[in-house]
Amino acid sequence: MMRRSGEKWRPTVRLVIFTALAAAATLPLVGLFFFRLYDNQLIHQTQAELIAQSRVLAAVYAREVEMRLGAGILLGAEIPPEARPDRDDQLTPIRPALDLAARADLLRRRPDALPATTPASPLYAEVGAQLTPIIRETQKVTLAGFRILDPRGVVIAGRDEMGQSLAHIEEVAAALQGQYRAVLRIRKPDKPPPPIYSISRGIGVHVFSAMPVVVNNRVAGVIYTSRTPSNIFDHLYQERGKFLLAALAVIFVTLIIGLVFSRTITRPMRELVDRAARISRGDRDAFKPLAHYGTREFAQLSHSFLDMAQQLSRRSDYIATFSSHLTHELKSPLTSIKGAAELLLDSLQSKSGNLTPMEQKNFVSNILGDTGRLEVMTQRLRELARAETVPRNEQTGLSQVIAGLKSRFPTRTIEATGNLDRSIGMSSERALIVLSHLTDNAIRHNAKAVRLDAIDEGVAVKMTVSNDGDPISEANRDKIFDAFFTTRRDTGGTGMGLSIVQAIMAGHGGSIRLLPTGEGVVFELQFPAV
């Protein structure tokens, strides 16, 4: 369906449902992304620990080498001037930067050690012997793997690979040139790393860190460390108490949200649907207010729906009652017309002509009288139909209506006083219908004069219409606004005049009521002011 020009855009129900389902479908991907970030955090934590341990061992290694410089210990490659740290810098931190998603950081299984071309010098072997107890005690606590290398990449201290060369390994080769290097290596041999990281890969990777030992701007050796990072599931298990409390909190909050939605949306909606079903079955008790409305918008919707349903019910009752009265009112003149017409037809068909001319004239007069009554009733029905149509921006001045009323009844005394220059929210035609019915009723009940008095009350104009005609009995005062109620049916009264007046006033937001009085009749009208 095309949107009308100027109409505010609103999403369709289909779009809302599709968006909600799409959002729900992305939740697992969000979870995987969270696991990936968390695993990276564990990798960074492991690398930071290796950096700290390697730096301490590098400081001890450098001190041991400096103590043996006079004995002729040989240093390795010289660090280029541009790669040397500034001596004025008090802090030169090495920050963890490994990333599981970066192919440059994720390599295959570490290559095996190779036989050294020449063994390590005795001086470096002494340094390795001095560091061996330290790395073994450290390894008991940190669970990290340690290899101490001389400037040529030969292992001089460690549990395994003693005397073998690791210089051909990428990160070691970079460290032998004075550059710190860390990489991730997978455990599975001879298989390329998968393009998308899975949440279980944490158990299949190793963090390798190669920290150069620098003495006099030359490489004196390498602290080569490795460790398997903490597995995310193992970490979650260790923190199971906290995660259990978090899960209980999530469940509790979810239940609270469900209860809120149930009370504010689901429950009122079910009750409103039940009310609609009861109203369709004709249950009058279903028009009562709901027990719970939930949100303000739903309360407005419920009030509007129940008010509309009640108005439609009243309208249905009114139509049923009105149809019953109308059928009764039409039946009498139609029966009279039919009977008279049949008698006249029998008289014309009879050879003897059993009706005198006077009798025929009376029957014709009766037919004309009943026809006139039907015409008046038809006119009243049209006026009633117009009275119940919705008014739209209607207004007129009271003085104009009074002038039209006097011209319609030129032989009667009609007096008007008060604020007649005020405009009312009703068309001149409908206002004239209201006052004409009241004046006609007064005249038909022997009134000699009709008096109108208008009072401006700001939002409304109150007008009293009084006459000096026959008073209304107490028994009839509550019935005068009922459709088809009349005390002069024999003189052509239809009983619809005051019903039309009441319908017009109510349709325009006004009112009419009969005031108590000692003599005559007084009506009070409330016109909406403009």
N, C-alpha and C positions, 0 to 999 in steps of 0.2 A: 504494500500500500504506500502510495506516494505521500510525502509530508506536505501539508498545506503551507503556503508562503507565510512567513512570520511566526509559525508555530514552533515552540521550544522543542529541541530534540530530547527525546527520552528513549532509553534502551528498551528493547522488546524483551519479553520473558524468555524467549529462545536465546537471545544474546546473553542475558544474565546467567542462565543455566549453563550455556557453553563456556562462559568465562569462569564460572565456579568449577566446572569439571576440568577445564584446562589448568586452573591453578592447583587443583588437587592432584592432577597428573604430574605436575612439576615438583611436588613435594619430595618424592624419592631422589630426584636429581639434586635438589637442595641438600638432602641428607648426605649424598655422596660428596658434594662439594664441601660440606662441613667436615666429613671424615678426612677429606684430602687436606684441608687446611690444618686440621688437628694433627694428622700424620706429619705434615711439614713442620709443625711446631715441635713435635717430638724429635724430628731429624735435626732441627736447629739446636735443640737442647743438648742432644748427643754431641754435635759438632762443637758447641761451646765448651762442654766438659773436656773434650779431647784437646781443644786449644789451650785451656787452662793447665791441664796436666802436662802437655807437651812443652809449654812455655817454662814451667818450673824445671822440668828435666833439662831443657835447653840451657837454662841459666847454670845449673849444676855442671852440665857437660862443658860449657864455655869456660867455667872456672878451672875445671880439671885440665883443659887444653892450655889455658894461659899459664898454669903452673909448670907445664912441660915445654913451653916455647924455648926456654934456654937449653933444653936437652935435644933440640933439633927436630921437634915434631913438625911435620909438613902440613900446610893448610891447602884447601882446595881452591875452587874458582873464585876470582875476585868479583865483587858485586859492582856493577857499573855505577858511576857517580849519580846518574839520574834515578837509580833504584834505591839508593841509600836513604834511610830515614833522617829527617832533620834533627840535629842534636839539640836544638832549642825546644823541640816538642817534648813536653813532659809525658804526654799520653799518646800512644800509637796503638789503639785497640784494633784487633782483628775480629770483625763481626761475622757471625754465621750467615752464609748465603746460599747454602745448598737448596735445590728445588727439585722435587721428584718429577715435575713436568718438563724440566729442561734436559734435553738430550745430551748437552755438553757435560752435565753433572752426573748422569746415569750411564755407567759403563758396564762392560761384561765382567765376568769373574776375574779376580786378580790373577795375572800370570804367575806361573811358578818361578821360584828363585833359580838362578843360573850359577854354575860354578864360577868362582872368582878367578880371574886371570892370574892375579898375584895375591897372596894372603895379606891381611891387614898388618900394618907395622906393629911391632911390640908395644910402642908407646900408646897407640890407639887401643890395643888389646888390654893394656893396663887401665885405660879410661873406661872401657867396657866392663872390666872386672869391678871397678869401683861403683859403677851404676847398676850392676846386676841386682844386688840386694834391694836397692831402692825401687826398681821397677817391679820386682816380684812382690814386695810388700804393697806397693800401690795397686798391682793387679788383683790382689786378694779382695780389695775393697771396691775398686771401680769396674772390675770384670773386663777391662780393656786389654787389647793385645798390644805389646810394645816391641819395637825393633829399633835398636840404636845402630846407626850406620856411620861409617867413616866418610871422609870427603870423596871416596871413589864409589860409595854405595854398597860397601861390604858390611854385612851384619857383624857387629862386635859385641852385642849384648841382646839377649832375648831367649825365650824358651826353645824356639825352633830356628832353623835355617842359619845357624851359626857358621860364619865363614863363607856364606854364599852371597852372591851379588843380587841386589834389587835395583840396580841403576837403570835397567831397561824399562821399568814401570813408569808410566807417564807422570804421576804426581811426584814420584821420587826424583825423576830427572829434572822436573821444574824446581824442586827444593834444592838440588845440588847446584843450581844456578842462582840460588839466593832468594827464590820466590816461594812464598807459602802457597800450598795447593791442597784442596780437599775435594774428594769425589765420592760418589755413591756407586757401589758395585753390587750387581745381583749375584745370588748364590748359584743359580742354575747355569751350568756351563753351556757355551756354544749356542745360546738362544738369544736372538735380538730382543731388546726390551719392548714390551707391547706399547702401542701408541697411546692407549688410555689407561690411566692408573686405576688399579682396583684397590678396594679398601683392605684387601688381605696381603698386599705386596710388602707391607711393613716388615713381615717376618722373613722376607727373602732378600733383604738388602743389607749391606754393610757400609758404614761410614769409615772412610780412610782419610787420615790427616797426615800431611808431610810438613813438618816444621823445620826450617833450616836453622843450624847453629852457626852464628856469625861471630867471628873473632877478628878484630882489626880489619873489618870490611872484607873479610874473606870467609868462605864457607868452611867450617871445621867439621861438619857432620850433619846428620838429619835425625830428628826424632820422628819415627814412623809409627803411628798408632792407628788402631782400628777398633771398632765396636759395633755390635748390632743395636740399632735404636730400639727403644721400648715399643712393644707392639700395642696398638691402640686398644685391642680387646683385652690384653693383659692389664693395661692401665685402667680400663673401665672396670675390670674385675676387682682390682685392688681398691678402687674407689666405689665399690658397689653400694656401700651404705649411703653415700651422698647421692648417688644416682637413683637409689631406691626412694630416698626422700624426695628427690626432684620428680620422679615418676608419680609418686603419690600426690605431690603438689599439682602436677599437670592434670592428673585424673580428677582431683578435687575441683580445680578451676574449671575443667571441662564440664563437670556435673553442674557447677554453679551456673555456667553459661547456658547449659541445656535447660536448667530450671527457669532461668530468666527468659529464654526464648519461648519456653512452653507457656509461661504465665503471661507474657506480653504479646505473643503472636499466635501460637498454636491453640491454646485454650480458648481465647476469645473468638478465634476463627471457627473452631468447632462449634462453639455455642451459637454463633451467628448463623452458621449453616443449619444447625438444629432448629433455630427460630424460624428460618425461612421455610423449612419443611413443615413445621407446625402451623405457620400462617397459611401455607398452601392447603392444609387440611381444615382450615377454618377455626383454629384454636384462638379464641379471643385473649387468653392469658399470655400469648406469645408476644404481645406488644409491650410487656413490661421491660424496664431497662435491664441490661445484662448485669450479671453479678461481678464480672471483671472485664475491664476494657483494655488493659495492657497499656498501649501507647496512646498519646494524644490524638494522632491521626486516626487510629482505629476507633477511638471513642467518637470522633467526629463522623466517621463512616457509619458506625453502628447507629448513632442518633439519627443521621440522615436517612438511613435505610428503614429504621423502625417508624420514623415519622412519615416517610413516604408510604410504607405499607399500611399504616393506620389511616392515612388520608385516602388511599385507594380503597380500603375496606369501608370507610364511611361513605365514600363516593359510590361504591357498589350497593351499599344499603340504601342510600338515597335514591339511586336509579331504580332499584327494585320497588321501593315504596312509591316513588313518583310514577313508575309505570303502572302500578296497581291502581293508584288514584286516577291517572289519566284514562286508563281503560274504563274505569267506572264512570268517569265524567263524560266520556265519549259515547258510552253505551246508551245513556238515557236519550239524548237528542237523536241519535241514529235510530233507535227503536221507534221513537215518535215519528220521525220522517218516514221510516219504512212502513209503519202502520197506516199513516195518512195516505201515502202513495198507493198502497195496496187497495184501500177503500175507494180512492178515486178511480183506480184502474178497474175495479169491479163495477163501479157505477157506470163507467163509460162502456164497458163490455155488455152490461145488462140492457136488455131491450126496454125494460120498464123505466130505467133511470131512477133508482130508489133513493138517490140523494138530491135534495133540493138545491137550488142555486146558492142559497145562504149557507147550507152545510158545506157545499163544495168550496165556497169562499173561505169559510173558517178553517177547513183542512189545508187549503193553500197558504193561508195566513200562518198556521202552525208550522208548516214546512219552512216558510220564509223565516219565521222567528227562530226555529231551531238551527237553520242554516246560518243566520246572523250570529247566533251564539257560538257555533263552531268556528266562524271566521274570527270572532273576538278571541276565542281560546287559541286559535292558531297564531294570531298576532302576539298574544301573551307568551306563547311558547318561543317565538322568535326573539322576543325581548329577553326572556329568561336565558336563552342560548347566548345572546350577545352579552348579557350581564356576567356570565361565567367565563368569558374569554379573558385572557391575561392582558391587562392594560400596559401600554408602552408610552412613557413620556407624555402623558396627557395632562393638560391644565387649562383652566378657564377662569374668568372673573365671575364672582357672584352676581354682580350687577347685571351682567349680560344674561345670566340664567333667569334672574327675577324678571327682566324685561320680556324674555320669551314666555315665561309662565303667565304673565299678565295678558300677553297677546293671545295665548291659547284659551284663556277664560276671561274674555272681555266683559262679560255681564256680571262677574262676581267681584266682591270686594276682597282684594288681596293687599295687605299692608306688609311692608318690609322695613326693618330698622336694624341698627347696629353697623358693624364694619363690613359693608358690602363691597368695598374696593379690594378686598383680599382675594388672591387667586388660590384655587384649590386644585389638588392633583386628580382631576377627573375631567373628561371631555364635557363640553357644553350639552351635547346630545344626551349623555347618560345622566348628568345632573338634572336635566329637564325632565327625563323619564321618572326619576325619583320624586321630584316635587310635584309632578303632574299626577302621579298615582295617589299621593297623599291628599292633594287638593280634590281629585275626583272622588275619592272615598269620602272626604268630608262633605262634599256637595250631595252625594247620594244618601248621606245620613243626615240630611236636613240642615246643614251648616249654612249660615248666611255670610260669614266672613272667615277668612283665613289670615293668620298673622305669622310672620316669620321674623325671628330675631337672631342675628349672627354676632358671635363673640369670638375675637381673635385670641387664641391661647398659645401662640407661638408655633408649635409643631402641628397644630390642628386648629380647625375652625369649628366651634360648637354652635349648632343652629337648633333652635326650638321651633317646631311647627305646630301651632295650636289652632283649634277651631271651636265654634260654639254649637256644634251639631250634637246628635244623640250620643250619650256616653256609652262606653263599652262595659258590658256587665262583667262582674268578677269571674263568672264561670268561663267567659270567652277570652279573658285577657292573656292567658297562656297559650291560646290556640291561633291568635290572629296571624302569626307568621308562618303557620303550617300551610303547605301547598294545598289548594283546592278547598280550604276552609272558608265558608261564606255564610252569611245570615240572610242573604237576599238572592238565593238561587232562582226563586220564582220570577225575579225581575231581571234576570240575565247576568247575575254575578258569577264570576268564574273562580273566585278565591285564590287568584294567582298574583294580584297586584302587590301585596305586601311581601310575598315571597320573592318577587322580582326586585323590589326595593332592597330587601336584606341581602340578596345575592350580589347586587351592584355595589353596595356599601362594603361588604366583606371582600369582594374582589379587588377593591381599591385601597384596602387597608383601613377602612372606616368602620362605622357601626351605627346601628339604630336600635332604640329601645323605647318602650312605652312608659311615660312618666305617670305617677299617680296624680290625680287632680279631682277637685270637688265637682266640677262641671265641665262639659265639653270633653275634648280629647287633646292630649299634648304628646308629641313625639320629640325625642332628642336625637339629632344627627351629629355624628363626628366625622367631618370631612378632613382628609389629609391636606395640610397647608403646603404651599409651594413658595 
